[in-house]
Amino acid sequence: MATHNTVSIPPELMAQIEAAAQDANQTPDEWAIKAMQKQLEENRWQNMLRRNERYALNMTEEDVPEITHQVRLERRRG
């Protein structure tokens, strides 16, 4: 069961969320959750790009498999 939390949303933004949710045939809660999940995923992607920028500067196509392997190992370690 979902936990109920409180987030303060300005009325103008809430009206936009409600309209977008209606267009998507979703509740405002469903729409907002999906939007927040997308933003979190985008943040994870941007963080990964920043963390791995040093690899990209000198990386060749031949380096990709090993780098991919190392990134996957790091993810498993947490």
Secondary structure, DSSP 4 states (H G I P E B T S, - for coil): -PPP------HHHHHHHHHHHHHTT--HHHHHHHHHHHHHHHHHHHHHHHHTHHHHHH--GGGHHHHHHHHHHHHHH-
